[in-house]
Amino acid sequence: MNKWNGFGGKVEARETIIDAAARELKEECCIDVKISDLKNIAHLEFTFEGEPLLMDVRVFTTNIFEGTPKETEEMLPKWYTVEDIPFNDMWPDDKLWFPYMLKNKNFYGRFHYKGYDKILNYKIEEHESMEAFYANRKS
Ligand SMILES: CNc1ncnc2c1ncn2[C@@H]1O[C@H](COP(=O)(O)OP(=O)(O)OP(=O)(O)O)[C@@H](O)[C@H]1O
């Protein structure tokens, strides 16, 4: 969609979420990562005005991977310094939650959109750990 974006995509049948993250990374930029080196740092939920769907997104980070990011049919990878992250050419929610990620926080965020450009309301909550977040969520 002509936006800079993290690597990712939809979870396939009979696949765990973390497996999907590793698979998409490989498919979209030819990078190999071990599941055990991926860290789940955030849980995001997106809703869109007038649409019944809730998009459930998990964010994983890693500093350990093998290979060099390569262009594929799906992505043209590019490195940016933290100061130069091109937020204006990214999803509007990214500039709201990237600062948490860049400070190594764990967090939950929800964002309600009108169309794909306007956020009508949102909430971001920091959590001690994602384990604590999921444990509280179930009760
Ligand atoms: C609404 N605000 C948003 N803010 C930040 N990131 C967003 C996002 N909405 C989607 N993303 C991410 O964008 C990638 C493609 O998502 P999405 O279009 O669902 O998947 P994609 O078509 O690539 O999936 P397949 O490769 O076909 O499985 C994927 O990393 C997904 O997490």
The ligand as a MOL file (V3000), in Angstrom:
LIG
                    3D

  0  0  0     0  0            999 V3000
M  V30 BEGIN CTAB
M  V30 COUNTS 32 34 0 0 0
M  V30 BEGIN ATOM
M  V30 1 C -3.8670 -0.5700 10.8200 0
M  V30 2 N -2.5840 -0.2490 11.3080 0
M  V30 3 C -1.4660 -0.9880 11.2100 0
M  V30 4 N -0.4100 -0.4920 11.8620 0
M  V30 5 C 0.7710 -1.1470 11.8420 0
M  V30 6 N 0.9900 -2.2730 11.1750 0
M  V30 7 C -0.0560 -2.8020 10.5110 0
M  V30 8 C -1.3230 -2.1980 10.4900 0
M  V30 9 N -2.1300 -2.9670 9.7250 0
M  V30 10 C -1.3930 -4.0100 9.2850 0
M  V30 11 N -0.1640 -3.9270 9.7690 0
M  V30 12 C 0.9390 -4.8400 9.5080 0
M  V30 13 O 1.1380 -4.7680 8.1360 0
M  V30 14 C 1.5680 -6.0060 7.6330 0
M  V30 15 C 0.6480 -6.4650 6.5580 0
M  V30 16 O -0.5940 -6.7560 7.1190 0
M  V30 17 P -1.7460 -7.4540 6.3250 0
M  V30 18 O -2.1630 -6.5700 5.2210 0
M  V30 19 O -2.7680 -7.9080 7.2650 0
M  V30 20 O -1.0500 -8.7200 5.8860 0
M  V30 21 P -0.5370 -9.2270 4.4770 0
M  V30 22 O -1.5160 -8.8580 3.4530 0
M  V30 23 O 0.8750 -8.8590 4.2950 0
M  V30 24 O -0.6480 -10.7300 4.8390 0
M  V30 25 P -0.2880 -11.9630 3.9910 0
M  V30 26 O 1.1890 -11.8270 3.6800 0
M  V30 27 O -1.1810 -11.8650 2.7910 0
M  V30 28 O -0.5910 -13.0940 4.8970 0
M  V30 29 C 1.6380 -6.9030 8.8000 0
M  V30 30 O 2.9580 -6.8530 9.2740 0
M  V30 31 C 0.7020 -6.2830 9.7800 0
M  V30 32 O 1.0350 -6.6180 11.0470 0
M  V30 END ATOM
M  V30 BEGIN BOND
M  V30 1 1 1 2
M  V30 2 1 2 3
M  V30 3 1 3 4
M  V30 4 2 3 8
M  V30 5 2 4 5
M  V30 6 1 5 6
M  V30 7 2 6 7
M  V30 8 1 7 8
M  V30 9 1 7 11
M  V30 10 1 8 9
M  V30 11 2 9 10
M  V30 12 1 10 11
M  V30 13 1 11 12
M  V30 14 1 12 13
M  V30 15 1 12 31
M  V30 16 1 13 14
M  V30 17 1 14 15
M  V30 18 1 14 29
M  V30 19 1 15 16
M  V30 20 1 16 17
M  V30 21 2 17 18
M  V30 22 1 17 19
M  V30 23 1 17 20
M  V30 24 1 20 21
M  V30 25 2 21 22
M  V30 26 1 21 23
M  V30 27 1 21 24
M  V30 28 1 24 25
M  V30 29 2 25 26
M  V30 30 1 25 27
M  V30 31 1 25 28
M  V30 32 1 29 30
M  V30 33 1 29 31
M  V30 34 1 31 32
M  V30 END BOND
M  V30 END CTAB
M  END
